[in-house]
Amino acid sequence: MLTVLPIVVGALYAMGFYMLLRRSMLKLIIGLALIGQATNLLIFVAASGSGLVRGGPPIIAATERIPGAIADPVPQALILTAIVIGFGVLAFALVLFDRTYDCVGTDDLDEMRETER
């Protein structure tokens, strides 16, 4: 499992950058979403330390001792925040794409550049 997750993160980054280099605006938005998900997975994997282990909840009573394996809530909270922000950026990009497609009539970025002249 420890070797699969870095390969998945690398594959998501590669697919995202490949989609960013395409001429279609819709593919650019898909690439942006893939890079966002790859970053979330990278933070999750990097924050787990020595690997992903099942731990207890991070809620510990004041009288108890800290057990060996507990879940770290900080990376989970950061990833949850990043997912919400990423969804907002993706929704904004899709609305912007829809409006641009209605005005210009194409999603090709090179043809959009020609309309500026």
N, CA, C and O atoms as CSV, one atom per row, in Angstrom:
chain,resi,resn,atom,element,x,y,z
A,1,MET,N,N,0.822,-1.199,0.000
A,1,MET,CA,C,0.000,0.000,0.000
A,1,MET,C,C,0.862,1.257,0.000
A,1,MET,O,O,0.475,2.287,-0.552
A,2,LEU,N,N,2.027,1.163,0.620
A,2,LEU,CA,C,2.895,2.334,0.672
A,2,LEU,C,C,3.514,2.659,-0.678
A,2,LEU,O,O,3.878,3.809,-0.922
A,3,THR,N,N,3.640,1.690,-1.549
A,3,THR,CA,C,4.190,1.978,-2.874
A,3,THR,C,C,3.102,2.339,-3.880
A,3,THR,O,O,3.392,2.979,-4.891
A,4,VAL,N,N,1.881,1.951,-3.629
A,4,VAL,CA,C,0.793,2.231,-4.568
A,4,VAL,C,C,0.384,3.702,-4.514
A,4,VAL,O,O,0.150,4.315,-5.555
A,5,LEU,N,N,0.295,4.268,-3.325
A,5,LEU,CA,C,-0.189,5.644,-3.194
A,5,LEU,C,C,0.727,6.670,-3.860
A,5,LEU,O,O,0.213,7.566,-4.530
A,6,PRO,N,N,2.058,6.594,-3.716
A,6,PRO,CA,C,2.890,7.553,-4.467
A,6,PRO,C,C,2.766,7.398,-5.981
A,6,PRO,O,O,2.858,8.381,-6.715
A,7,ILE,N,N,2.558,6.173,-6.446
A,7,ILE,CA,C,2.365,5.964,-7.880
A,7,ILE,C,C,1.048,6.595,-8.332
A,7,ILE,O,O,0.978,7.191,-9.408
A,8,VAL,N,N,0.012,6.465,-7.515
A,8,VAL,CA,C,-1.284,7.077,-7.847
A,8,VAL,C,C,-1.168,8.598,-7.853
A,8,VAL,O,O,-1.718,9.258,-8.734
A,9,VAL,N,N,-0.454,9.159,-6.870
A,9,VAL,CA,C,-0.267,10.613,-6.825
A,9,VAL,C,C,0.487,11.085,-8.064
A,9,VAL,O,O,0.104,12.076,-8.686
A,10,GLY,N,N,1.560,10.378,-8.423
A,10,GLY,CA,C,2.319,10.745,-9.618
A,10,GLY,C,C,1.492,10.633,-10.884
A,10,GLY,O,O,1.589,11.481,-11.771
A,11,ALA,N,N,0.680,9.592,-10.972
A,11,ALA,CA,C,-0.174,9.422,-12.154
A,11,ALA,C,C,-1.218,10.533,-12.238
A,11,ALA,O,O,-1.494,11.036,-13.327
A,12,LEU,N,N,-1.799,10.920,-11.107
A,12,LEU,CA,C,-2.777,12.017,-11.120
A,12,LEU,C,C,-2.135,13.328,-11.535
A,12,LEU,O,O,-2.713,14.089,-12.311
A,13,TYR,N,N,-0.923,13.600,-11.015
A,13,TYR,CA,C,-0.213,14.813,-11.433
A,13,TYR,C,C,0.107,14.773,-12.924
A,13,TYR,O,O,-0.060,15.777,-13.617
A,14,ALA,N,N,0.563,13.627,-13.425
A,14,ALA,CA,C,0.897,13.514,-14.839
A,14,ALA,C,C,-0.336,13.724,-15.716
A,14,ALA,O,O,-0.281,14.442,-16.715
A,15,MET,N,N,-1.451,13.094,-15.336
A,15,MET,CA,C,-2.682,13.278,-16.119
A,15,MET,C,C,-3.164,14.719,-16.047
A,15,MET,O,O,-3.638,15.267,-17.042
A,16,GLY,N,N,-3.046,15.339,-14.869
A,16,GLY,CA,C,-3.475,16.727,-14.727
A,16,GLY,C,C,-2.643,17.680,-15.563
A,16,GLY,O,O,-3.191,18.564,-16.222
A,17,PHE,N,N,-1.312,17.512,-15.545
A,17,PHE,CA,C,-0.467,18.385,-16.356
A,17,PHE,C,C,-0.670,18.140,-17.853
A,17,PHE,O,O,-0.610,19.072,-18.654
A,18,TYR,N,N,-0.909,16.879,-18.223
A,18,TYR,CA,C,-1.191,16.586,-19.631
A,18,TYR,C,C,-2.476,17.286,-20.067
A,18,TYR,O,O,-2.540,17.848,-21.160
A,19,MET,N,N,-3.493,17.251,-19.217
A,19,MET,CA,C,-4.757,17.912,-19.566
A,19,MET,C,C,-4.601,19.431,-19.594
A,19,MET,O,O,-5.277,20.102,-20.375
A,20,LEU,N,N,-3.727,19.982,-18.760
A,20,LEU,CA,C,-3.501,21.429,-18.780
A,20,LEU,C,C,-2.846,21.886,-20.076
A,20,LEU,O,O,-3.018,23.038,-20.476
A,21,LEU,N,N,-2.112,21.024,-20.727
A,21,LEU,CA,C,-1.421,21.393,-21.959
A,21,LEU,C,C,-2.289,21.257,-23.201
A,21,LEU,O,O,-1.830,21.586,-24.294
A,22,ARG,N,N,-3.502,20.792,-23.079
A,22,ARG,CA,C,-4.405,20.658,-24.219
A,22,ARG,C,C,-4.953,22.026,-24.608
A,22,ARG,O,O,-4.885,22.973,-23.824
A,23,ARG,N,N,-5.492,22.128,-25.814
A,23,ARG,CA,C,-6.005,23.399,-26.311
A,23,ARG,C,C,-7.438,23.667,-25.890
A,23,ARG,O,O,-7.902,24.803,-25.987
A,24,SER,N,N,-8.140,22.669,-25.432
A,24,SER,CA,C,-9.538,22.827,-25.062
A,24,SER,C,C,-9.642,23.399,-23.650
A,24,SER,O,O,-8.910,22.992,-22.747
A,25,MET,N,N,-10.548,24.334,-23.476
A,25,MET,CA,C,-10.729,24.941,-22.165
A,25,MET,C,C,-11.354,23.958,-21.170
A,25,MET,O,O,-11.050,23.999,-19.978
A,26,LEU,N,N,-12.219,23.086,-21.659
A,26,LEU,CA,C,-12.835,22.089,-20.786
A,26,LEU,C,C,-11.795,21.093,-20.272
A,26,LEU,O,O,-11.844,20.694,-19.108
A,27,LYS,N,N,-10.865,20.694,-21.119
A,27,LYS,CA,C,-9.795,19.804,-20.679
A,27,LYS,C,C,-8.880,20.489,-19.679
A,27,LYS,O,O,-8.345,19.835,-18.785
A,28,LEU,N,N,-8.693,21.790,-19.814
A,28,LEU,CA,C,-7.914,22.552,-18.852
A,28,LEU,C,C,-8.581,22.527,-17.481
A,28,LEU,O,O,-7.895,22.408,-16.465
A,29,ILE,N,N,-9.886,22.634,-17.439
A,29,ILE,CA,C,-10.618,22.594,-16.175
A,29,ILE,C,C,-10.532,21.197,-15.553
A,29,ILE,O,O,-10.390,21.070,-14.337
A,30,ILE,N,N,-10.616,20.161,-16.371
A,30,ILE,CA,C,-10.476,18.791,-15.855
A,30,ILE,C,C,-9.075,18.581,-15.293
A,30,ILE,O,O,-8.917,17.952,-14.247
A,31,GLY,N,N,-8.062,19.098,-15.973
A,31,GLY,CA,C,-6.693,19.003,-15.475
A,31,GLY,C,C,-6.507,19.724,-14.158
A,31,GLY,O,O,-5.780,19.252,-13.284
A,32,LEU,N,N,-7.158,20.864,-14.009
A,32,LEU,CA,C,-7.107,21.602,-12.746
A,32,LEU,C,C,-7.720,20.787,-11.611
A,32,LEU,O,O,-7.199,20.781,-10.496
A,33,ALA,N,N,-8.814,20.109,-11.891
A,33,ALA,CA,C,-9.451,19.262,-10.876
A,33,ALA,C,C,-8.565,18.067,-10.521
A,33,ALA,O,O,-8.464,17.705,-9.349
A,34,LEU,N,N,-7.927,17.456,-11.507
A,34,LEU,CA,C,-7.045,16.322,-11.238
A,34,LEU,C,C,-5.844,16.727,-10.391
A,34,LEU,O,O,-5.449,15.991,-9.487
A,35,ILE,N,N,-5.265,17.883,-10.672
A,35,ILE,CA,C,-4.126,18.346,-9.882
A,35,ILE,C,C,-4.559,18.655,-8.454
A,35,ILE,O,O,-3.807,18.400,-7.513
A,36,GLY,N,N,-5.752,19.197,-8.281
A,36,GLY,CA,C,-6.262,19.447,-6.937
A,36,GLY,C,C,-6.438,18.169,-6.139
A,36,GLY,O,O,-6.085,18.115,-4.961
A,37,GLN,N,N,-6.983,17.136,-6.775
A,37,GLN,CA,C,-7.164,15.860,-6.075
A,37,GLN,C,C,-5.824,15.187,-5.791
A,37,GLN,O,O,-5.663,14.545,-4.753
A,38,ALA,N,N,-4.864,15.327,-6.701
A,38,ALA,CA,C,-3.529,14.765,-6.464
A,38,ALA,C,C,-2.859,15.454,-5.281
A,38,ALA,O,O,-2.179,14.802,-4.488
A,39,THR,N,N,-3.044,16.747,-5.158
A,39,THR,CA,C,-2.459,17.476,-4.036
A,39,THR,C,C,-3.106,17.056,-2.723
A,39,THR,O,O,-2.412,16.905,-1.718
A,40,ASN,N,N,-4.415,16.865,-2.714
A,40,ASN,CA,C,-5.089,16.397,-1.500
A,40,ASN,C,C,-4.566,15.026,-1.076
A,40,ASN,O,O,-4.307,14.789,0.104
A,41,LEU,N,N,-4.416,14.138,-2.035
A,41,LEU,CA,C,-3.905,12.802,-1.727
A,41,LEU,C,C,-2.454,12.860,-1.264
A,41,LEU,O,O,-2.056,12.093,-0.387
A,42,LEU,N,N,-1.660,13.755,-1.839
A,42,LEU,CA,C,-0.270,13.918,-1.428
A,42,LEU,C,C,-0.177,14.406,0.012
A,42,LEU,O,O,0.651,13.909,0.775
A,43,ILE,N,N,-0.997,15.356,0.391
A,43,ILE,CA,C,-1.002,15.844,1.774
A,43,ILE,C,C,-1.424,14.733,2.720
A,43,ILE,O,O,-0.848,14.578,3.796
A,44,PHE,N,N,-2.417,13.967,2.328
A,44,PHE,CA,C,-2.893,12.881,3.176
A,44,PHE,C,C,-1.829,11.813,3.379
A,44,PHE,O,O,-1.647,11.316,4.490
A,45,VAL,N,N,-1.127,11.461,2.310
A,45,VAL,CA,C,-0.096,10.423,2.397
A,45,VAL,C,C,1.120,10.939,3.161
A,45,VAL,O,O,1.690,10.214,3.975
A,46,ALA,N,N,1.517,12.170,2.910
A,46,ALA,CA,C,2.695,12.718,3.586
A,46,ALA,C,C,2.453,12.939,5.069
A,46,ALA,O,O,3.385,12.826,5.867
A,47,ALA,N,N,1.241,13.246,5.449
A,47,ALA,CA,C,0.945,13.511,6.854
A,47,ALA,C,C,0.794,12.244,7.675
A,47,ALA,O,O,0.793,12.298,8.905
A,48,SER,N,N,0.667,11.118,7.018
A,48,SER,CA,C,0.463,9.891,7.776
A,48,SER,C,C,1.757,9.362,8.383
A,48,SER,O,O,1.723,8.399,9.148
A,49,GLY,N,N,2.894,9.968,8.060
A,49,GLY,CA,C,4.154,9.586,8.687
A,49,GLY,C,C,4.691,8.282,8.159
A,49,GLY,O,O,5.147,8.212,7.017
A,50,SER,N,N,4.646,7.253,8.970
A,50,SER,CA,C,5.247,5.982,8.590
A,50,SER,C,C,4.278,5.099,7.811
A,50,SER,O,O,4.480,3.887,7.736
A,51,GLY,N,N,3.279,5.655,7.257
A,51,GLY,CA,C,2.334,4.874,6.469
A,51,GLY,C,C,0.928,5.031,6.993
A,51,GLY,O,O,0.710,5.568,8.079
A,52,LEU,N,N,-0.016,4.562,6.222
A,52,LEU,CA,C,-1.411,4.632,6.618
A,52,LEU,C,C,-1.722,3.490,7.570
A,52,LEU,O,O,-1.622,2.321,7.197
A,53,VAL,N,N,-2.092,3.820,8.778
A,53,VAL,CA,C,-2.478,2.824,9.771
A,53,VAL,C,C,-3.847,3.183,10.299
A,53,VAL,O,O,-4.225,4.354,10.341
A,54,ARG,N,N,-4.579,2.174,10.699
A,54,ARG,CA,C,-5.873,2.441,11.320
A,54,ARG,C,C,-5.634,2.806,12.768
A,54,ARG,O,O,-5.044,2.040,13.529
A,55,GLY,N,N,-6.089,3.959,13.129
A,55,GLY,CA,C,-5.939,4.399,14.506
A,55,GLY,C,C,-7.282,4.747,15.093
A,55,GLY,O,O,-8.285,4.825,14.383
A,56,GLY,N,N,-7.298,4.952,16.376
A,56,GLY,CA,C,-8.527,5.331,17.045
A,56,GLY,C,C,-8.862,6.778,16.759
A,56,GLY,O,O,-8.069,7.489,16.141
A,57,PRO,N,N,-10.012,7.220,17.194
A,57,PRO,CA,C,-10.378,8.625,16.995
A,57,PRO,C,C,-9.466,9.527,17.823
A,57,PRO,O,O,-8.950,9.097,18.855
A,58,PRO,N,N,-9.261,10.766,17.392
A,58,PRO,CA,C,-8.348,11.655,18.097
A,58,PRO,C,C,-8.940,12.259,19.364
A,58,PRO,O,O,-8.365,13.196,19.918
A,59,ILE,N,N,-10.069,11.748,19.836
A,59,ILE,CA,C,-10.706,12.272,21.046
A,59,ILE,C,C,-10.239,11.429,22.225
A,59,ILE,O,O,-10.496,10.226,22.284
A,60,ILE,N,N,-9.559,12.065,23.151
A,60,ILE,CA,C,-9.001,11.369,24.306
A,60,ILE,C,C,-9.434,12.125,25.556
A,60,ILE,O,O,-9.316,13.349,25.623
A,61,ALA,N,N,-9.925,11.408,26.520
A,61,ALA,CA,C,-10.325,12.031,27.783
A,61,ALA,C,C,-9.092,12.530,28.526
A,61,ALA,O,O,-7.981,12.054,28.293
A,62,ALA,N,N,-9.294,13.482,29.410
A,62,ALA,CA,C,-8.173,14.083,30.140
A,62,ALA,C,C,-7.498,13.089,31.075
A,62,ALA,O,O,-6.316,13.245,31.382
A,63,THR,N,N,-8.209,12.087,31.529
A,63,THR,CA,C,-7.634,11.128,32.475
A,63,THR,C,C,-6.950,9.954,31.776
A,63,THR,O,O,-6.256,9.182,32.437
A,64,GLU,N,N,-7.119,9.798,30.485
A,64,GLU,CA,C,-6.562,8.662,29.763
A,64,GLU,C,C,-5.152,8.964,29.275
A,64,GLU,O,O,-4.765,10.119,29.099
A,65,ARG,N,N,-4.399,7.890,29.061
A,65,ARG,CA,C,-3.093,8.018,28.428
A,65,ARG,C,C,-3.285,8.000,26.918
A,65,ARG,O,O,-4.280,7.467,26.425
A,66,ILE,N,N,-2.343,8.578,26.181
A,66,ILE,CA,C,-2.425,8.606,24.725
A,66,ILE,C,C,-2.056,7.233,24.197
A,66,ILE,O,O,-0.960,6.746,24.476
A,67,PRO,N,N,-2.942,6.595,23.441
A,67,PRO,CA,C,-2.604,5.279,22.881
A,67,PRO,C,C,-1.576,5.410,21.768
A,67,PRO,O,O,-1.240,6.516,21.343
A,68,GLY,N,N,-1.087,4.285,21.307
A,68,GLY,CA,C,-0.026,4.282,20.296
A,68,GLY,C,C,-0.462,4.828,18.954
A,68,GLY,O,O,0.260,5.642,18.377
A,69,ALA,N,N,-1.585,4.431,18.437
A,69,ALA,CA,C,-2.010,4.842,17.098
A,69,ALA,C,C,-3.316,5.610,17.180
A,69,ALA,O,O,-4.375,5.044,17.454
A,70,ILE,N,N,-3.220,6.909,16.937
A,70,ILE,CA,C,-4.429,7.734,16.853
A,70,ILE,C,C,-4.416,8.479,15.524
A,70,ILE,O,O,-3.356,8.692,14.935
A,71,ALA,N,N,-5.553,8.859,15.072
A,71,ALA,CA,C,-5.668,9.600,13.817
A,71,ALA,C,C,-5.293,11.059,14.062
A,71,ALA,O,O,-5.684,11.648,15.070
A,72,ASP,N,N,-4.532,11.635,13.134
A,72,ASP,CA,C,-4.142,13.041,13.236
A,72,ASP,C,C,-5.224,13.892,12.572
A,72,ASP,O,O,-5.435,13.769,11.366
A,73,PRO,N,N,-5.914,14.749,13.324
A,73,PRO,CA,C,-7.032,15.494,12.739
A,73,PRO,C,C,-6.615,16.693,11.897
A,73,PRO,O,O,-7.415,17.177,11.097
A,74,VAL,N,N,-5.387,17.189,12.051
A,74,VAL,CA,C,-4.990,18.401,11.334
A,74,VAL,C,C,-4.914,18.171,9.813
A,74,VAL,O,O,-5.507,18.949,9.066
A,75,PRO,N,N,-4.215,17.146,9.331
A,75,PRO,CA,C,-4.219,16.956,7.871
A,75,PRO,C,C,-5.611,16.663,7.318
A,75,PRO,O,O,-5.934,17.069,6.201
A,76,GLN,N,N,-6.424,15.971,8.083
A,76,GLN,CA,C,-7.780,15.692,7.616
A,76,GLN,C,C,-8.585,16.977,7.492
A,76,GLN,O,O,-9.355,17.139,6.546
A,77,ALA,N,N,-8.411,17.895,8.445
A,77,ALA,CA,C,-9.111,19.178,8.372
A,77,ALA,C,C,-8.590,20.018,7.208
A,77,ALA,O,O,-9.369,20.686,6.528
A,78,LEU,N,N,-7.279,19.988,6.977
A,78,LEU,CA,C,-6.718,20.736,5.850
A,78,LEU,C,C,-7.226,20.196,4.517
A,78,LEU,O,O,-7.544,20.966,3.611
A,79,ILE,N,N,-7.299,18.885,4.401
A,79,ILE,CA,C,-7.772,18.285,3.158
A,79,ILE,C,C,-9.254,18.579,2.947
A,79,ILE,O,O,-9.676,18.844,1.821
A,80,LEU,N,N,-10.038,18.537,4.005
A,80,LEU,CA,C,-11.460,18.852,3.879
A,80,LEU,C,C,-11.651,20.295,3.423
A,80,LEU,O,O,-12.504,20.571,2.579
A,81,THR,N,N,-10.868,21.212,3.972
A,81,THR,CA,C,-10.930,22.608,3.550
A,81,THR,C,C,-10.500,22.749,2.096
A,81,THR,O,O,-11.110,23.503,1.337
A,82,ALA,N,N,-9.449,22.026,1.703
A,82,ALA,CA,C,-8.979,22.099,0.319
A,82,ALA,C,C,-10.007,21.536,-0.648
A,82,ALA,O,O,-10.142,22.041,-1.763
A,83,ILE,N,N,-10.730,20.511,-0.248
A,83,ILE,CA,C,-11.769,19.945,-1.111
A,83,ILE,C,C,-12.884,20.963,-1.334
A,83,ILE,O,O,-13.362,21.121,-2.457
A,84,VAL,N,N,-13.295,21.645,-0.286
A,84,VAL,CA,C,-14.361,22.643,-0.406
A,84,VAL,C,C,-13.910,23.810,-1.274
A,84,VAL,O,O,-14.664,24.273,-2.130
A,85,ILE,N,N,-12.690,24.289,-1.061
A,85,ILE,CA,C,-12.185,25.401,-1.868
A,85,ILE,C,C,-12.006,24.959,-3.318
A,85,ILE,O,O,-12.325,25.712,-4.238
A,86,GLY,N,N,-11.502,23.755,-3.527
A,86,GLY,CA,C,-11.337,23.238,-4.879
A,86,GLY,C,C,-12.665,23.100,-5.603
A,86,GLY,O,O,-12.752,23.369,-6.801
A,87,PHE,N,N,-13.704,22.682,-4.882
A,87,PHE,CA,C,-15.027,22.587,-5.494
A,87,PHE,C,C,-15.528,23.970,-5.898
A,87,PHE,O,O,-16.130,24.119,-6.961
A,88,GLY,N,N,-15.289,24.980,-5.065
A,88,GLY,CA,C,-15.700,26.338,-5.408
A,88,GLY,C,C,-14.967,26.863,-6.632
A,88,GLY,O,O,-15.579,27.484,-7.501
A,89,VAL,N,N,-13.665,26.622,-6.709
A,89,VAL,CA,C,-12.885,27.060,-7.871
A,89,VAL,C,C,-13.342,26.328,-9.128
A,89,VAL,O,O,-13.445,26.928,-10.198
A,90,LEU,N,N,-13.613,25.036,-8.997
A,90,LEU,CA,C,-14.082,24.256,-10.141
A,90,LEU,C,C,-15.450,24.740,-10.619
A,90,LEU,O,O,-15.680,24.848,-11.824
A,91,ALA,N,N,-16.351,25.030,-9.693
A,91,ALA,CA,C,-17.671,25.548,-10.079
A,91,ALA,C,C,-17.548,26.907,-10.768
A,91,ALA,O,O,-18.233,27.168,-11.757
A,92,PHE,N,N,-16.673,27.776,-10.244
A,92,PHE,CA,C,-16.457,29.074,-10.877
A,92,PHE,C,C,-15.878,28.911,-12.281
A,92,PHE,O,O,-16.293,29.604,-13.210
A,93,ALA,N,N,-14.917,27.993,-12.433
A,93,ALA,CA,C,-14.304,27.777,-13.741
A,93,ALA,C,C,-15.324,27.232,-14.739
A,93,ALA,O,O,-15.305,27.617,-15.908
A,94,LEU,N,N,-16.208,26.347,-14.299
A,94,LEU,CA,C,-17.229,25.812,-15.208
A,94,LEU,C,C,-18.223,26.890,-15.640
A,94,LEU,O,O,-18.632,26.926,-16.801
A,95,VAL,N,N,-18.611,27.763,-14.721
A,95,VAL,CA,C,-19.519,28.861,-15.079
A,95,VAL,C,C,-18.820,29.828,-16.025
A,95,VAL,O,O,-19.420,30.310,-16.986
A,96,LEU,N,N,-17.547,30.110,-15.750
A,96,LEU,CA,C,-16.787,30.982,-16.636
A,96,LEU,C,C,-16.635,30.362,-18.021
A,96,LEU,O,O,-16.712,31.060,-19.032
A,97,PHE,N,N,-16.418,29.048,-18.062
A,97,PHE,CA,C,-16.333,28.351,-19.344
A,97,PHE,C,C,-17.653,28.433,-20.099
A,97,PHE,O,O,-17.660,28.677,-21.306
A,98,ASP,N,N,-18.760,28.232,-19.411
A,98,ASP,CA,C,-20.066,28.285,-20.062
A,98,ASP,C,C,-20.332,29.671,-20.642
A,98,ASP,O,O,-20.820,29.797,-21.765
A,99,ARG,N,N,-20.014,30.694,-19.882
A,99,ARG,CA,C,-20.234,32.063,-20.361
A,99,ARG,C,C,-19.318,32.390,-21.539
A,99,ARG,O,O,-19.735,33.038,-22.499
A,100,THR,N,N,-18.084,31.943,-21.458
A,100,THR,CA,C,-17.137,32.189,-22.552
A,100,THR,C,C,-17.561,31.446,-23.809
A,100,THR,O,O,-17.464,31.984,-24.912
A,101,TYR,N,N,-18.027,30.221,-23.650
A,101,TYR,CA,C,-18.470,29.447,-24.812
A,101,TYR,C,C,-19.697,30.089,-25.455
A,101,TYR,O,O,-19.830,30.074,-26.679
A,102,ASP,N,N,-20.601,30.654,-24.641
A,102,ASP,CA,C,-21.766,31.336,-25.199
A,102,ASP,C,C,-21.365,32.572,-25.995
A,102,ASP,O,O,-21.957,32.858,-27.036
A,103,CYS,N,N,-20.354,33.313,-25.508
A,103,CYS,CA,C,-19.944,34.548,-26.190
A,103,CYS,C,C,-19.092,34.283,-27.425
A,103,CYS,O,O,-19.305,34.895,-28.471
A,104,VAL,N,N,-18.129,33.374,-27.307
A,104,VAL,CA,C,-17.160,33.163,-28.380
A,104,VAL,C,C,-17.620,32.077,-29.345
A,104,VAL,O,O,-17.390,32.187,-30.550
A,105,GLY,N,N,-18.266,31.033,-28.836
A,105,GLY,CA,C,-18.743,29.954,-29.684
A,105,GLY,C,C,-17.764,28.819,-29.863
A,105,GLY,O,O,-18.001,27.932,-30.683
A,106,THR,N,N,-16.678,28.815,-29.129
A,106,THR,CA,C,-15.683,27.743,-29.220
A,106,THR,C,C,-15.014,27.565,-27.863
A,106,THR,O,O,-15.029,28.460,-27.018
A,107,ASP,N,N,-14.421,26.369,-27.675
A,107,ASP,CA,C,-13.657,26.168,-26.447
A,107,ASP,C,C,-12.165,26.019,-26.739
A,107,ASP,O,O,-11.388,25.692,-25.842
A,108,ASP,N,N,-11.759,26.258,-27.988
A,108,ASP,CA,C,-10.359,26.198,-28.369
A,108,ASP,C,C,-9.666,27.481,-27.915
A,108,ASP,O,O,-10.087,28.583,-28.267
A,109,LEU,N,N,-8.610,27.329,-27.137
A,109,LEU,CA,C,-7.939,28.500,-26.578
A,109,LEU,C,C,-7.221,29.319,-27.637
A,109,LEU,O,O,-7.114,30.538,-27.501
A,110,ASP,N,N,-6.724,28.674,-28.696
A,110,ASP,CA,C,-6.071,29.426,-29.772
A,110,ASP,C,C,-7.076,30.281,-30.534
A,110,ASP,O,O,-6.762,31.410,-30.912
A,111,GLU,N,N,-8.257,29.770,-30.760
A,111,GLU,CA,C,-9.282,30.566,-31.454
A,111,GLU,C,C,-9.774,31.702,-30.563
A,111,GLU,O,O,-10.135,32.766,-31.068
A,112,MET,N,N,-9.794,31.498,-29.261
A,112,MET,CA,C,-10.175,32.585,-28.363
A,112,MET,C,C,-9.145,33.703,-28.387
A,112,MET,O,O,-9.489,34.878,-28.254
A,113,ARG,N,N,-7.889,33.336,-28.555
A,113,ARG,CA,C,-6.829,34.340,-28.633
A,113,ARG,C,C,-6.980,35.172,-29.897
A,113,ARG,O,O,-6.657,36.360,-29.896
A,114,GLU,N,N,-7.464,34.568,-30.969
A,114,GLU,CA,C,-7.652,35.300,-32.227
A,114,GLU,C,C,-8.801,36.284,-32.140
A,114,GLU,O,O,-8.827,37.256,-32.896
A,115,THR,N,N,-9.748,36.068,-31.250
A,115,THR,CA,C,-10.868,37.005,-31.136
A,115,THR,C,C,-10.480,38.275,-30.394
A,115,THR,O,O,-11.228,39.253,-30.424
A,116,GLU,N,N,-9.319,38.284,-29.724
A,116,GLU,CA,C,-8.890,39.471,-28.998
A,116,GLU,C,C,-8.351,40.547,-29.921
A,116,GLU,O,O,-8.319,41.719,-29.544
A,117,ARG,N,N,-7.922,40.174,-31.137
A,117,ARG,CA,C,-7.292,41.133,-32.041
A,117,ARG,C,C,-8.276,42.054,-32.683
A,117,ARG,O,O,-7.890,42.917,-33.471
